[in-house]
Amino acid sequence: MTIDSSAVLCVFFREAPHERVLNRMVEARTVLIGAPALVELGTVLTSDTPLPAYRITEFLYELEITVVPFGSDHWLEAVRAFEKFVTDPDTAERAPTAGRVRERSQLRFQDCLSYAVAKVAAHPLLTTNPAFARTDLDLVPY
């Protein structure tokens, strides 16, 4: 499976349903996370909490999570995700950016990157972000 930053933040902040999300990670044979998601995790953890960024490294090591470098296939798939899920099909215009609510999927920039990692790997995505339910990805239930 592929995980996004929302799943990891759910575990770190012990938000409901952190125990079920963590169990899915532990039970999985393979767990991937895209390198861009780690940037988001690092910035959130160092700005919103007293947790040092090295806790991310410990978490990755303890759960044997593989970091996926973001390459050519990924950026192309992320752009496709933006075109498909962040563009209003009725007007063929880009939906607002910078965290504003979008018409259909409400994916953010970082979400498009996590989408791409899961899509290229052909793995289901573990996320707590409800916007992914509107995409064509298989999602990991928790």
Rosetta constraint file for C-alpha pairs under 8 A:
AtomPair CA 1 CA 28 HARMONIC 6.94 0.50
AtomPair CA 1 CA 30 HARMONIC 6.04 0.50
AtomPair CA 1 CA 31 HARMONIC 5.02 0.50
AtomPair CA 1 CA 32 HARMONIC 6.22 0.50
AtomPair CA 1 CA 118 HARMONIC 7.72 0.50
AtomPair CA 1 CA 123 HARMONIC 5.03 0.50
AtomPair CA 1 CA 124 HARMONIC 5.18 0.50
AtomPair CA 1 CA 125 HARMONIC 5.89 0.50
AtomPair CA 1 CA 126 HARMONIC 6.88 0.50
AtomPair CA 1 CA 140 HARMONIC 7.65 0.50
AtomPair CA 2 CA 31 HARMONIC 5.59 0.50
AtomPair CA 2 CA 32 HARMONIC 4.52 0.50
AtomPair CA 2 CA 33 HARMONIC 5.65 0.50
AtomPair CA 2 CA 117 HARMONIC 7.37 0.50
AtomPair CA 2 CA 118 HARMONIC 5.50 0.50
AtomPair CA 2 CA 121 HARMONIC 8.00 0.50
AtomPair CA 2 CA 123 HARMONIC 5.99 0.50
AtomPair CA 2 CA 124 HARMONIC 6.13 0.50
AtomPair CA 2 CA 125 HARMONIC 4.81 0.50
AtomPair CA 2 CA 126 HARMONIC 6.13 0.50
AtomPair CA 3 CA 7 HARMONIC 6.40 0.50
AtomPair CA 3 CA 8 HARMONIC 7.59 0.50
AtomPair CA 3 CA 31 HARMONIC 6.98 0.50
AtomPair CA 3 CA 32 HARMONIC 6.17 0.50
AtomPair CA 3 CA 33 HARMONIC 5.33 0.50
AtomPair CA 3 CA 114 HARMONIC 7.81 0.50
AtomPair CA 3 CA 118 HARMONIC 7.98 0.50
AtomPair CA 3 CA 125 HARMONIC 5.56 0.50
AtomPair CA 3 CA 126 HARMONIC 4.71 0.50
AtomPair CA 3 CA 127 HARMONIC 6.20 0.50
AtomPair CA 4 CA 8 HARMONIC 6.90 0.50
AtomPair CA 4 CA 33 HARMONIC 6.34 0.50
AtomPair CA 4 CA 34 HARMONIC 7.57 0.50
AtomPair CA 4 CA 37 HARMONIC 6.27 0.50
AtomPair CA 4 CA 111 HARMONIC 7.95 0.50
AtomPair CA 4 CA 114 HARMONIC 5.84 0.50
AtomPair CA 4 CA 125 HARMONIC 7.31 0.50
AtomPair CA 4 CA 126 HARMONIC 6.59 0.50
AtomPair CA 4 CA 127 HARMONIC 5.72 0.50
AtomPair CA 5 CA 9 HARMONIC 6.00 0.50
AtomPair CA 5 CA 37 HARMONIC 5.39 0.50
AtomPair CA 5 CA 38 HARMONIC 7.16 0.50
AtomPair CA 5 CA 40 HARMONIC 6.96 0.50
AtomPair CA 5 CA 41 HARMONIC 6.05 0.50
AtomPair CA 5 CA 127 HARMONIC 7.65 0.50
AtomPair CA 6 CA 10 HARMONIC 5.99 0.50
AtomPair CA 6 CA 127 HARMONIC 5.82 0.50
AtomPair CA 6 CA 128 HARMONIC 5.62 0.50
AtomPair CA 6 CA 129 HARMONIC 6.40 0.50
AtomPair CA 7 CA 11 HARMONIC 6.55 0.50
AtomPair CA 7 CA 18 HARMONIC 8.00 0.50
AtomPair CA 7 CA 21 HARMONIC 6.69 0.50
AtomPair CA 7 CA 126 HARMONIC 6.51 0.50
AtomPair CA 7 CA 127 HARMONIC 4.93 0.50
AtomPair CA 7 CA 128 HARMONIC 5.54 0.50
AtomPair CA 8 CA 12 HARMONIC 6.18 0.50
AtomPair CA 8 CA 41 HARMONIC 7.92 0.50
AtomPair CA 9 CA 13 HARMONIC 5.85 0.50
AtomPair CA 9 CA 41 HARMONIC 7.22 0.50
AtomPair CA 10 CA 14 HARMONIC 5.73 0.50
AtomPair CA 10 CA 15 HARMONIC 5.01 0.50
AtomPair CA 10 CA 16 HARMONIC 7.15 0.50
AtomPair CA 10 CA 17 HARMONIC 7.41 0.50
AtomPair CA 10 CA 18 HARMONIC 5.45 0.50
AtomPair CA 10 CA 21 HARMONIC 7.79 0.50
AtomPair CA 10 CA 128 HARMONIC 7.53 0.50
AtomPair CA 11 CA 15 HARMONIC 6.57 0.50
AtomPair CA 11 CA 18 HARMONIC 4.72 0.50
AtomPair CA 11 CA 19 HARMONIC 7.26 0.50
AtomPair CA 11 CA 21 HARMONIC 7.10 0.50
AtomPair CA 11 CA 22 HARMONIC 6.38 0.50
AtomPair CA 14 CA 18 HARMONIC 5.40 0.50
AtomPair CA 14 CA 19 HARMONIC 7.87 0.50
AtomPair CA 17 CA 21 HARMONIC 6.30 0.50
AtomPair CA 17 CA 142 HARMONIC 7.96 0.50
AtomPair CA 18 CA 22 HARMONIC 5.95 0.50
AtomPair CA 19 CA 23 HARMONIC 6.08 0.50
AtomPair CA 20 CA 24 HARMONIC 6.27 0.50
AtomPair CA 20 CA 142 HARMONIC 5.58 0.50
AtomPair CA 21 CA 25 HARMONIC 6.54 0.50
AtomPair CA 21 CA 126 HARMONIC 7.81 0.50
AtomPair CA 21 CA 142 HARMONIC 5.84 0.50
AtomPair CA 22 CA 26 HARMONIC 6.23 0.50
AtomPair CA 23 CA 27 HARMONIC 5.98 0.50
AtomPair CA 24 CA 28 HARMONIC 6.13 0.50
AtomPair CA 24 CA 142 HARMONIC 6.79 0.50
AtomPair CA 25 CA 31 HARMONIC 6.78 0.50
AtomPair CA 25 CA 63 HARMONIC 7.37 0.50
AtomPair CA 26 CA 63 HARMONIC 6.43 0.50
AtomPair CA 30 CA 65 HARMONIC 7.36 0.50
AtomPair CA 30 CA 66 HARMONIC 7.92 0.50
AtomPair CA 31 CA 64 HARMONIC 7.35 0.50
AtomPair CA 31 CA 65 HARMONIC 5.04 0.50
AtomPair CA 31 CA 66 HARMONIC 6.21 0.50
AtomPair CA 32 CA 65 HARMONIC 5.62 0.50
AtomPair CA 32 CA 66 HARMONIC 4.80 0.50
AtomPair CA 32 CA 67 HARMONIC 5.92 0.50
AtomPair CA 32 CA 68 HARMONIC 6.53 0.50
AtomPair CA 33 CA 37 HARMONIC 6.86 0.50
AtomPair CA 33 CA 38 HARMONIC 7.75 0.50
AtomPair CA 33 CA 65 HARMONIC 6.96 0.50
AtomPair CA 33 CA 66 HARMONIC 6.29 0.50
AtomPair CA 33 CA 67 HARMONIC 5.12 0.50
AtomPair CA 33 CA 68 HARMONIC 5.90 0.50
AtomPair CA 33 CA 114 HARMONIC 7.85 0.50
AtomPair CA 33 CA 117 HARMONIC 7.50 0.50
AtomPair CA 34 CA 38 HARMONIC 7.00 0.50
AtomPair CA 34 CA 67 HARMONIC 5.69 0.50
AtomPair CA 34 CA 68 HARMONIC 4.67 0.50
AtomPair CA 34 CA 69 HARMONIC 6.30 0.50
AtomPair CA 34 CA 70 HARMONIC 6.62 0.50
AtomPair CA 34 CA 113 HARMONIC 7.73 0.50
AtomPair CA 34 CA 114 HARMONIC 6.39 0.50
AtomPair CA 34 CA 117 HARMONIC 5.89 0.50
AtomPair CA 35 CA 39 HARMONIC 6.88 0.50
AtomPair CA 35 CA 67 HARMONIC 5.87 0.50
AtomPair CA 35 CA 68 HARMONIC 5.72 0.50
AtomPair CA 35 CA 69 HARMONIC 5.44 0.50
AtomPair CA 35 CA 70 HARMONIC 6.28 0.50
AtomPair CA 36 CA 40 HARMONIC 6.71 0.50
AtomPair CA 36 CA 70 HARMONIC 7.17 0.50
AtomPair CA 36 CA 110 HARMONIC 7.46 0.50
AtomPair CA 36 CA 113 HARMONIC 6.97 0.50
AtomPair CA 36 CA 114 HARMONIC 7.74 0.50
AtomPair CA 37 CA 41 HARMONIC 6.20 0.50
AtomPair CA 37 CA 110 HARMONIC 7.06 0.50
AtomPair CA 37 CA 113 HARMONIC 7.74 0.50
AtomPair CA 37 CA 114 HARMONIC 6.80 0.50
AtomPair CA 38 CA 42 HARMONIC 5.97 0.50
AtomPair CA 38 CA 56 HARMONIC 7.85 0.50
AtomPair CA 39 CA 43 HARMONIC 6.19 0.50
AtomPair CA 40 CA 44 HARMONIC 6.09 0.50
AtomPair CA 40 CA 110 HARMONIC 7.78 0.50
AtomPair CA 41 CA 45 HARMONIC 5.97 0.50
AtomPair CA 41 CA 56 HARMONIC 7.70 0.50
AtomPair CA 42 CA 46 HARMONIC 6.00 0.50
AtomPair CA 42 CA 53 HARMONIC 5.49 0.50
AtomPair CA 42 CA 56 HARMONIC 7.41 0.50
AtomPair CA 43 CA 47 HARMONIC 5.95 0.50
AtomPair CA 44 CA 48 HARMONIC 5.63 0.50
AtomPair CA 44 CA 49 HARMONIC 7.64 0.50
AtomPair CA 45 CA 49 HARMONIC 5.34 0.50
AtomPair CA 45 CA 50 HARMONIC 7.33 0.50
AtomPair CA 45 CA 51 HARMONIC 5.92 0.50
AtomPair CA 45 CA 52 HARMONIC 6.94 0.50
AtomPair CA 45 CA 53 HARMONIC 6.55 0.50
AtomPair CA 46 CA 50 HARMONIC 6.67 0.50
AtomPair CA 46 CA 51 HARMONIC 6.42 0.50
AtomPair CA 46 CA 52 HARMONIC 6.11 0.50
AtomPair CA 46 CA 53 HARMONIC 6.27 0.50
AtomPair CA 51 CA 55 HARMONIC 6.99 0.50
AtomPair CA 53 CA 57 HARMONIC 7.54 0.50
AtomPair CA 54 CA 58 HARMONIC 6.48 0.50
AtomPair CA 55 CA 59 HARMONIC 6.06 0.50
AtomPair CA 56 CA 60 HARMONIC 6.19 0.50
AtomPair CA 57 CA 61 HARMONIC 6.17 0.50
AtomPair CA 58 CA 62 HARMONIC 5.99 0.50
AtomPair CA 59 CA 63 HARMONIC 6.17 0.50
AtomPair CA 60 CA 64 HARMONIC 5.71 0.50
AtomPair CA 60 CA 65 HARMONIC 4.88 0.50
AtomPair CA 60 CA 66 HARMONIC 7.35 0.50
AtomPair CA 61 CA 65 HARMONIC 6.53 0.50
AtomPair CA 68 CA 117 HARMONIC 7.50 0.50
AtomPair CA 70 CA 74 HARMONIC 5.78 0.50
AtomPair CA 70 CA 75 HARMONIC 7.17 0.50
AtomPair CA 70 CA 117 HARMONIC 7.61 0.50
AtomPair CA 71 CA 75 HARMONIC 6.39 0.50
AtomPair CA 72 CA 76 HARMONIC 6.33 0.50
AtomPair CA 73 CA 77 HARMONIC 6.23 0.50
AtomPair CA 73 CA 120 HARMONIC 6.97 0.50
AtomPair CA 74 CA 78 HARMONIC 6.02 0.50
AtomPair CA 74 CA 113 HARMONIC 7.35 0.50
AtomPair CA 74 CA 116 HARMONIC 5.23 0.50
AtomPair CA 74 CA 117 HARMONIC 6.10 0.50
AtomPair CA 74 CA 120 HARMONIC 6.60 0.50
AtomPair CA 75 CA 79 HARMONIC 6.20 0.50
AtomPair CA 75 CA 113 HARMONIC 7.39 0.50
AtomPair CA 75 CA 116 HARMONIC 7.18 0.50
AtomPair CA 76 CA 80 HARMONIC 6.30 0.50
AtomPair CA 77 CA 81 HARMONIC 6.12 0.50
AtomPair CA 77 CA 115 HARMONIC 7.97 0.50
AtomPair CA 77 CA 116 HARMONIC 5.04 0.50
AtomPair CA 77 CA 119 HARMONIC 7.48 0.50
AtomPair CA 77 CA 120 HARMONIC 7.41 0.50
AtomPair CA 78 CA 82 HARMONIC 6.22 0.50
AtomPair CA 78 CA 112 HARMONIC 4.99 0.50
AtomPair CA 78 CA 113 HARMONIC 5.30 0.50
AtomPair CA 78 CA 115 HARMONIC 6.76 0.50
AtomPair CA 78 CA 116 HARMONIC 4.89 0.50
AtomPair CA 79 CA 83 HARMONIC 6.17 0.50
AtomPair CA 79 CA 112 HARMONIC 7.47 0.50
AtomPair CA 80 CA 84 HARMONIC 5.96 0.50
AtomPair CA 81 CA 85 HARMONIC 5.60 0.50
AtomPair CA 81 CA 86 HARMONIC 7.29 0.50
AtomPair CA 81 CA 112 HARMONIC 5.75 0.50
AtomPair CA 81 CA 115 HARMONIC 7.16 0.50
AtomPair CA 81 CA 116 HARMONIC 7.30 0.50
AtomPair CA 82 CA 86 HARMONIC 4.87 0.50
AtomPair CA 82 CA 87 HARMONIC 6.71 0.50
AtomPair CA 82 CA 109 HARMONIC 7.89 0.50
AtomPair CA 82 CA 112 HARMONIC 6.20 0.50
AtomPair CA 83 CA 87 HARMONIC 5.39 0.50
AtomPair CA 85 CA 104 HARMONIC 6.84 0.50
AtomPair CA 85 CA 105 HARMONIC 5.61 0.50
AtomPair CA 85 CA 106 HARMONIC 7.81 0.50
AtomPair CA 85 CA 107 HARMONIC 6.97 0.50
AtomPair CA 85 CA 135 HARMONIC 6.94 0.50
AtomPair CA 86 CA 94 HARMONIC 6.85 0.50
AtomPair CA 86 CA 95 HARMONIC 5.99 0.50
AtomPair CA 86 CA 102 HARMONIC 6.67 0.50
AtomPair CA 86 CA 103 HARMONIC 7.73 0.50
AtomPair CA 86 CA 104 HARMONIC 7.04 0.50
AtomPair CA 86 CA 105 HARMONIC 6.45 0.50
AtomPair CA 86 CA 106 HARMONIC 6.84 0.50
AtomPair CA 86 CA 107 HARMONIC 6.35 0.50
AtomPair CA 87 CA 92 HARMONIC 6.52 0.50
AtomPair CA 87 CA 93 HARMONIC 6.09 0.50
AtomPair CA 87 CA 94 HARMONIC 4.72 0.50
AtomPair CA 87 CA 95 HARMONIC 5.34 0.50
AtomPair CA 88 CA 92 HARMONIC 5.61 0.50
AtomPair CA 88 CA 93 HARMONIC 5.94 0.50
AtomPair CA 88 CA 94 HARMONIC 6.32 0.50
AtomPair CA 88 CA 95 HARMONIC 6.00 0.50
AtomPair CA 88 CA 103 HARMONIC 6.40 0.50
AtomPair CA 88 CA 104 HARMONIC 6.97 0.50
AtomPair CA 89 CA 93 HARMONIC 7.53 0.50
AtomPair CA 95 CA 102 HARMONIC 5.74 0.50
AtomPair CA 95 CA 103 HARMONIC 6.97 0.50
AtomPair CA 96 CA 100 HARMONIC 6.04 0.50
AtomPair CA 96 CA 101 HARMONIC 7.34 0.50
AtomPair CA 96 CA 102 HARMONIC 6.40 0.50
AtomPair CA 97 CA 102 HARMONIC 7.88 0.50
AtomPair CA 97 CA 108 HARMONIC 7.58 0.50
AtomPair CA 98 CA 108 HARMONIC 7.76 0.50
AtomPair CA 99 CA 108 HARMONIC 6.28 0.50
AtomPair CA 101 CA 106 HARMONIC 5.63 0.50
AtomPair CA 102 CA 106 HARMONIC 4.56 0.50
AtomPair CA 102 CA 107 HARMONIC 7.36 0.50
AtomPair CA 104 CA 134 HARMONIC 7.66 0.50
AtomPair CA 105 CA 131 HARMONIC 5.30 0.50
AtomPair CA 105 CA 132 HARMONIC 7.14 0.50
AtomPair CA 105 CA 134 HARMONIC 5.57 0.50
AtomPair CA 105 CA 135 HARMONIC 7.12 0.50
AtomPair CA 106 CA 131 HARMONIC 5.66 0.50
AtomPair CA 107 CA 111 HARMONIC 5.52 0.50
AtomPair CA 107 CA 112 HARMONIC 6.66 0.50
AtomPair CA 107 CA 131 HARMONIC 6.01 0.50
AtomPair CA 107 CA 132 HARMONIC 7.34 0.50
AtomPair CA 108 CA 112 HARMONIC 6.51 0.50
AtomPair CA 109 CA 113 HARMONIC 6.77 0.50
AtomPair CA 110 CA 114 HARMONIC 6.40 0.50
AtomPair CA 111 CA 115 HARMONIC 5.95 0.50
AtomPair CA 112 CA 116 HARMONIC 6.18 0.50
AtomPair CA 113 CA 117 HARMONIC 6.48 0.50
AtomPair CA 114 CA 118 HARMONIC 6.37 0.50
AtomPair CA 115 CA 119 HARMONIC 6.02 0.50
AtomPair CA 115 CA 125 HARMONIC 7.89 0.50
AtomPair CA 115 CA 137 HARMONIC 7.63 0.50
AtomPair CA 116 CA 120 HARMONIC 5.94 0.50
AtomPair CA 117 CA 121 HARMONIC 6.13 0.50
AtomPair CA 118 CA 122 HARMONIC 5.89 0.50
AtomPair CA 118 CA 123 HARMONIC 5.30 0.50
AtomPair CA 118 CA 124 HARMONIC 6.39 0.50
AtomPair CA 118 CA 125 HARMONIC 6.03 0.50
AtomPair CA 118 CA 137 HARMONIC 7.77 0.50
AtomPair CA 119 CA 123 HARMONIC 6.64 0.50
AtomPair CA 119 CA 137 HARMONIC 7.05 0.50
AtomPair CA 123 CA 138 HARMONIC 7.56 0.50
AtomPair CA 124 CA 137 HARMONIC 6.55 0.50
AtomPair CA 124 CA 138 HARMONIC 4.69 0.50
AtomPair CA 124 CA 139 HARMONIC 5.04 0.50
AtomPair CA 124 CA 140 HARMONIC 5.87 0.50
AtomPair CA 125 CA 137 HARMONIC 7.04 0.50
AtomPair CA 125 CA 138 HARMONIC 6.39 0.50
AtomPair CA 125 CA 139 HARMONIC 4.76 0.50
AtomPair CA 125 CA 140 HARMONIC 5.67 0.50
AtomPair CA 126 CA 139 HARMONIC 5.94 0.50
AtomPair CA 126 CA 140 HARMONIC 4.91 0.50
AtomPair CA 126 CA 141 HARMONIC 7.41 0.50
AtomPair CA 127 CA 132 HARMONIC 7.73 0.50
AtomPair CA 127 CA 139 HARMONIC 7.47 0.50
AtomPair CA 127 CA 140 HARMONIC 7.57 0.50
AtomPair CA 130 CA 134 HARMONIC 7.96 0.50
AtomPair CA 131 CA 135 HARMONIC 7.58 0.50
AtomPair CA 132 CA 137 HARMONIC 7.36 0.50
AtomPair CA 132 CA 139 HARMONIC 7.90 0.50
AtomPair CA 133 CA 137 HARMONIC 7.78 0.50
AtomPair CA 133 CA 139 HARMONIC 7.53 0.50
